[in-house]
Each structure stands twice: as structure tokens, then as C-alpha cells.
């Protein structure tokens, strides 16, 4: 993996684990480690104001440690895939609206970072370059600049 600007190695690992849980890519889509999802998050965080960046990084650590507090007896990265998914379902349906909102934020970030990867998009049938080229040809045919 390319050198990270903001995330520590552990934070990158937490995010990759969370993303694997959220998007469940295998066997059809590439695993997170074969995408640029972690690098995308790192670059995005580097652009955020420091308080927002610190908050997002803190949420990664909350996600790592929360299963312990929820009675799962292990950190997020130490749980098997089924237990991670069970924990996440519980968080997404928590009684607290704030907890549900934070879970939605982390799930949305994981999905954005993963599904924004060119290799993933191609496997899903979306070719951004082909769409741009089609638009260029259409504009040229219509005589627009």
C-alpha cells in the first residue's frame, strides 16, 4: 500500500475491516485490499479541517473497540466476518439516534471509498472513461465545444 498521509497503519486496517464488513465484496467484487479504498479515505481525510479529521479517526477507534462493549468479547478486527456483520446490524438498529447516525456515516464512508474504485466500477459495468468519451463524441456531433 502507498504511504498514508493521515491514517496510521492500524486505522487503515480498521477501515479495511469495516469496509469488508459493509460491502462484502468477495467472491464477485475485489477484496478491499485490492482496491484503493483506504488510500481514498486517507486522501479525503487529509482535505478535511483538523477537527473533522480527528472525529473521523476517532470513529474508527470507536468501531474497533465497540464490539467489546457490546459483549462480543473481541475487537472488530478480531471478530470473524459473521460476528462483525452481526455487530454492525446491532449498531445500525441501536435505540440511540446518535449511534445510528454515526454508524450510517461510517458505512457511507466505506461504501463511497470502495465503490469509487475504478476496478470495482468496471466489474459493476460502469466505465467512466467510456462514458466521458461517449459524451465528447455527442458534443462534437452536436457542434458544442
C-alpha positions in Angstrom: 0.0 0.0 0.0 1.2 3.5 -0.8 2.4 5.6 2.1 -0.5 7.1 4.1 -0.7 10.8 4.9 -3.2 10.9 7.7 -4.2 7.4 8.8 -2.0 5.2 10.9 -1.5 1.6 9.8 -3.9 0.4 12.5 -6.5 2.9 11.4 -6.1 1.8 7.8 -6.6 -1.8 9.0 -9.7 -0.9 11.0 -11.2 0.9 8.0 -10.4 -2.0 5.7 -12.0 -4.5 8.1 -15.1 -2.3 8.5 -15.3 -1.8 4.7 -15.0 -5.6 4.1 -18.0 -6.0 6.5 -20.0 -3.3 4.8 -19.5 -4.1 1.2 -18.9 -7.9 1.5 -17.0 -7.9 -1.9 -15.9 -11.5 -2.3 -16.3 -13.5 -4.4 -17.8 -11.2 -7.1 -16.0 -8.0 -6.3 -12.4 -7.5 -5.4 -11.5 -7.5 -1.7 -10.8 -4.1 -0.1 -7.0 -4.9 0.0 -7.1 -5.0 -3.9 -8.7 -1.5 -4.2 -7.6 2.0 -3.4 -10.4 2.4 -0.8 -8.0 3.0 2.1 -5.9 5.5 0.1 -9.1 7.2 -1.0 -10.2 7.7 2.7 -6.7 8.8 3.6 -6.7 11.5 0.9 -10.2 12.6 1.8 -9.3 12.9 5.4 -6.2 15.0 4.5 -8.6 17.6 2.9 -10.8 17.9 6.0 -10.4 20.5 8.7 -8.5 19.1 11.6 -11.5 18.7 14.0 -13.4 16.8 11.3 -10.4 14.6 10.6 -9.9 13.9 14.3 -13.5 13.0 14.6 -13.4 10.5 11.7 -10.3 8.9 13.0 -11.8 8.7 16.5 -14.9 7.0 14.9 -12.6 4.3 13.5 -11.3 3.6 17.0 -14.8 3.5 18.4 -15.7 1.0 15.7 -12.7 -1.1 16.6 -13.5 -1.2 20.4 -17.3 -1.0 20.4 -17.8 -4.8 19.9 -16.0 -5.3 23.2 -18.5 -3.0 25.0 -21.4 -4.8 23.2 -20.4 -8.1 24.7 -18.7 -9.6 21.6 -15.5 -10.2 23.7 -13.2 -9.1 20.8 -12.3 -6.0 18.9 -13.8 -5.5 15.5 -10.7 -6.8 13.6 -10.6 -10.0 15.8 -14.2 -11.0 15.0 -15.0 -13.3 12.1 -17.0 -11.9 9.3 -20.3 -13.2 10.6 -19.8 -11.7 14.0 -18.7 -8.4 12.5 -21.9 -8.3 10.4 -24.0 -9.2 13.5 -22.4 -6.4 15.5 -22.9 -3.9 12.7 -26.6 -4.8 12.3 -27.0 -4.2 16.0 -25.4 -0.8 15.8 -27.5 0.2 12.8 -30.6 -0.6 14.8 -29.4 0.9 18.1 -32.0 2.7 20.2 -29.9 5.9 20.1 -30.4 8.1 17.1 -26.9 9.4 17.5 -25.4 5.9 17.4 -27.4 5.1 14.3 -26.3 8.3 12.6 -22.6 7.7 13.4 -23.0 4.1 12.1 -24.6 5.5 8.9 -21.7 7.9 8.5 -19.1 5.2 8.7 -21.0 2.8 6.5 -21.4 5.6 3.9 -17.7 6.5 4.0 -16.8 2.8 3.5 -19.2 2.5 0.6 -18.0 5.7 -1.0 -14.4 4.7 -0.7 -14.9 1.2 -2.0 -17.4 1.8 -4.8 -15.4 4.8 -6.1 -12.6 2.4 -7.1 -12.2 2.1 -10.9 -11.8 -1.7 -10.8 -14.9 -2.1 -8.7 -16.9 0.2 -11.0 -15.7 -1.8 -14.1 -16.8 -5.0 -12.5 -20.2 -3.5 -11.8 -20.4 -2.5 -15.5 -19.7 1.2 -15.2 -16.8 2.5 -17.3 -16.2 6.2 -16.5 -13.8 6.7 -19.4 -16.2 5.2 -21.9 -19.0 7.4 -20.6 -16.7 10.5 -21.0 -15.7 9.5 -24.5 -19.3 9.0 -25.5 -20.2 12.5 -24.1 -17.3 14.0 -26.0 -18.4 12.4 -29.3 -22.0 13.6 -28.7 -20.9 17.1 -28.0 -18.7 17.1 -31.1 -21.6 15.7 -33.3 -23.8 18.5 -32.0 -21.2 21.1 -32.6 -20.8 22.1 -29.0 -17.4 22.9 -27.5 
